[in-house]
Each structure stands twice: as C-alpha cells, then as structure tokens.
Amino acid sequence: MYAEGGWKPSWEPPERRPRLTRRQELVFLWIIAINVVLLLMAPVGGATLIHAALAALR
C-alpha cells in the first residue's frame, strides 16, 4: 500500500541540494582568484592615489 512513494515518514531528513556543476565550480574559483588579486593590489593602488593627491596639493 505504501510502496508507491506517496507517504514518507516524518523523521526522514530533507533531500540534499545537488553539488555544484563543473561550470559553477569554475566561476566560483575565478571569483576567488579575482578577489585575491584585488586584495593584493588594492593597497598599492590606494597608496598611489594618496601620493597623487598629495602631489597635486603641493
């Protein structure tokens, strides 16, 4: 009677979401790589802008 899959016990865990696809993994890795590069380059760029502003005020 219950073999057709119409009833599930309440203690059963919810279904898991599927893993990321290959394309989603690549996009995720590219975003991480870009953030790391920006993390390393942003202080240099910020210092350059500060030096440029100070040179313009002199």
SULDARA-V540825 format. One record per pair of residues at least 12 apart in sequence whose C-alpha atoms are under 10 Angstrom apart, sorted by the first residue. I is the first residue (numbers start at 1). J is the second residue. D is the distance in Angstrom with one decimal. If there is no record, write none. Layout:
[[I & J & D] [I & J & D]]
This chain:
none
